[in-house]
Amino acid sequence: MERYVAHLCDTGVTHGLVGPREVPRMWERHVLNCAVVHPGIADESAVADIGAGAGLPGLVLAIARPDLRLTLVEPLLRRTVWLERVIDDLELDNVEVVRARADELWGKRSFDVVTSRAVARIGELARWSLPLVQRGGEMFVLKGSSAALERDEDASILRKLKVVEADVETWGAGIVDPETVTLRLSVEGVAPQLTRKQAGTGPSTAKKKAARRQGRRD
């Protein structure tokens, strides 16, 4: 793990994947924040990390859990090139990098678990990710303190995606502060493939929800 952190603090910064201000807090805020959730993933699962970026949480999980099979899904070329170089240097044989958007893999790939971190609010993230979850699998994403609020605000979208369970969990007590918050989604059967319009996750929807939150604060 230390070699991976060295990559993050060096070329991860120079390649624009990590902000320079994050270097002093790389371990606790980013790496350990991801590592503490690994007990929440079943043994020998096939896991996709959507919007993998610098490999958080995908590469952290691959290092911490050699039994997992990780697919890092990332659309930007400069990021996929960086990820492949790091994987080669770390000699990881349980990781692959796929340059694509999540919806480009619909109907082509499926996974036991689909994860992500700091990618989008839960409704849009679920629309991208849940069609990649195979029957009996789950979406297991790292969110911040707003996880429960986003889940409740996007409940209508989650219903359209056949979500039957949406559990907020916390990890890392005594290891990280604040604790890592995750949202675990399970669906009935297989989630449908919805456009933004069908799901109701367009820009106007997001603006309305933001306005409602502002109104509550006022």
C-alpha positions in Angstrom: 0.0 0.0 0.0 2.9 2.4 0.7 4.1 2.2 -2.9 0.6 3.1 -4.1 0.5 6.0 -1.7 3.9 7.1 -3.1 2.5 7.1 -6.6 -0.5 9.2 -5.4 1.7 11.8 -3.8 4.0 12.0 -6.7 2.7 11.4 -10.2 -0.9 11.4 -9.0 -0.4 15.1 -8.2 1.7 16.0 -11.3 -0.9 14.2 -13.6 -3.8 16.1 -12.0 -5.5 13.2 -10.4 -4.9 14.4 -6.8 -4.7 17.9 -5.5 -1.4 18.9 -3.9 -3.2 19.9 -0.7 -4.3 16.3 -0.2 -0.8 15.0 0.1 -0.3 15.6 3.9 -3.6 13.8 4.6 -3.5 11.1 1.9 -3.4 8.2 4.3 -6.3 9.0 6.6 -8.6 11.1 4.4 -8.3 9.0 1.3 -6.5 5.6 1.6 -7.7 4.5 5.0 -11.1 6.0 4.3 -11.4 3.5 1.5 -9.6 0.6 3.1 -11.9 0.3 6.1 -14.9 -0.7 4.0 -13.4 -3.9 2.6 -15.1 -6.2 5.2 -18.4 -5.1 3.6 -17.5 -7.0 0.4 -18.1 -10.7 0.1 -15.1 -13.0 -0.5 -14.0 -13.5 -4.1 -16.4 -10.9 -5.5 -16.1 -9.4 -9.0 -16.1 -5.6 -8.3 -16.3 -2.6 -10.6 -15.1 0.8 -9.5 -17.0 3.4 -11.5 -15.2 6.6 -12.3 -12.0 5.1 -10.9 -9.9 8.2 -11.1 -6.8 7.7 -9.0 -7.9 4.3 -7.9 -9.9 5.3 -4.8 -11.4 2.9 -3.7 -10.6 0.4 -6.5 -6.9 0.0 -6.1 -7.1 0.2 -2.4 -9.5 -2.7 -2.4 -7.3 -4.7 -4.8 -4.3 -4.3 -2.6 -6.1 -5.0 0.7 -8.1 -7.9 -0.8 -6.2 -10.1 -3.3 -9.3 -12.4 -3.4 -11.3 -9.7 -5.2 -11.4 -9.2 -9.0 -11.4 -5.5 -9.7 -12.4 -3.7 -12.8 -11.5 0.0 -12.8 -14.0 1.9 -15.2 -12.7 5.3 -16.2 -13.5 7.3 -19.4 -10.5 9.7 -19.4 -7.4 8.5 -21.2 -4.8 10.2 -19.0 -6.3 8.5 -16.0 -6.4 5.1 -17.5 -2.8 5.4 -18.6 -1.8 6.4 -15.1 -3.8 3.5 -13.5 -2.2 1.0 -15.8 1.3 2.2 -15.0 0.7 2.0 -11.3 -0.9 -1.5 -11.6 2.2 -2.7 -13.5 4.5 -1.2 -11.0 2.6 -2.8 -8.1 2.5 -6.1 -10.0 -1.2 -6.5 -9.2 -2.8 -9.4 -11.1 -6.4 -9.0 -9.8 -7.1 -5.6 -11.5 -8.1 -4.6 -15.1 -8.6 -1.1 -16.4 -11.5 -0.4 -18.8 -11.7 3.0 -20.6 -15.4 3.6 -20.8 -18.4 5.3 -19.2 -20.5 3.0 -17.0 -23.5 3.1 -19.4 -21.2 1.9 -22.3 -20.9 -1.4 -20.4 -24.6 -2.0 -20.0 -25.5 -5.4 -21.4 -21.8 -6.2 -21.9 -20.5 -6.7 -18.4 -21.9 -7.5 -15.0 -20.5 -7.6 -11.5 -21.2 -8.9 -8.0 -20.5 -5.4 -6.5 -20.3 -2.0 -8.1 -18.6 0.7 -6.1 -17.5 4.3 -6.4 -16.4 7.3 -4.4 -17.1 11.0 -4.8 -18.5 10.6 -8.3 -22.1 12.0 -8.3 -25.2 12.2 -6.1 -26.9 8.9 -5.4 -29.7 9.0 -8.0 -27.5 9.6 -11.0 -24.9 7.2 -9.7 -27.4 4.5 -9.2 -28.7 5.0 -12.8 -25.2 4.5 -14.1 -24.2 1.7 -11.8 -27.2 -0.6 -11.0 -27.6 -2.0 -14.6 -24.1 -3.4 -14.1 -25.0 -5.3 -11.0 -25.8 -8.9 -11.7 -28.8 -10.7 -10.1 -28.1 -11.0 -6.4 -25.4 -8.4 -6.3 -25.3 -4.9 -4.9 -24.1 -1.4 -5.3 -21.8 -0.4 -2.4 -20.7 3.2 -2.6 -18.7 5.5 -0.4 -20.6 8.7 0.4 -20.2 11.5 2.9 -22.5 12.6 5.7 -25.2 13.4 3.2 -25.8 9.8 2.3 -29.1 9.4 4.1 -30.4 12.7 2.8 -29.5 11.9 -0.8 -31.1 8.5 -0.5 -34.3 10.0 0.8 -34.4 12.9 -1.8 -33.7 10.4 -4.6 -36.2 7.8 -3.4 -38.4 8.1 -6.5 -35.4 7.4 -8.8 -34.3 4.4 -6.7 -37.8 3.0 -7.0 -37.7 3.3 -10.8 -34.4 1.3 -10.6 -36.1 -1.5 -8.5 -34.2 -0.8 -5.4 -35.6 -2.7 -2.5 -33.0 -2.0 0.2 -30.9 1.1 0.7 -28.8 0.9 3.9 -26.5 3.6 5.2 -23.5 2.1 7.1 -20.4 3.4 8.8 -16.9 2.0 9.0 -13.6 2.6 10.6 -14.5 3.5 14.2 -11.2 4.2 16.0 -9.3 4.1 12.7 -10.5 7.1 10.7 -12.3 10.3 11.9 -14.8 10.9 10.7 -15.9 7.3 10.0 -16.4 6.3 6.4 -20.1 6.3 5.3 -21.4 3.9 2.7 -24.7 3.3 1.0 -25.6 -0.3 0.1 -28.3 -0.7 -2.6 -30.0 -4.0 -3.5 -32.4 -4.4 -6.4 -35.3 -6.7 -7.2 -34.0 -8.8 -10.0 -32.0 -6.7 -12.5 -32.1 -2.9 -12.6 -33.5 -1.4 -15.8 -31.4 0.8 -18.1 -32.9 4.3 -17.9 -32.1 7.5 -19.6 -31.6 10.6 -17.5 -35.1 11.8 -18.6 -36.7 8.4 -17.7 -34.9 8.4 -14.3 -35.6 12.1 -13.6 -31.9 12.9 -12.9 -31.5 15.8 -15.3 -30.0 19.2 -14.3 -33.5 20.7 -13.6 -34.2 18.0 -11.0 -30.8 18.6 -9.3 -31.5 22.3 -9.1 -34.9 21.8 -7.6 -33.5 19.6 -4.9 -30.7 22.1 -4.2 -33.3 24.9 -3.9 -35.4 22.8 -1.4 -32.3 22.2 0.7 -31.5 25.9 0.7 -35.1 26.7 1.7 -34.8 24.3 4.7 -31.7 26.1 5.8 -33.3 29.5 5.4 
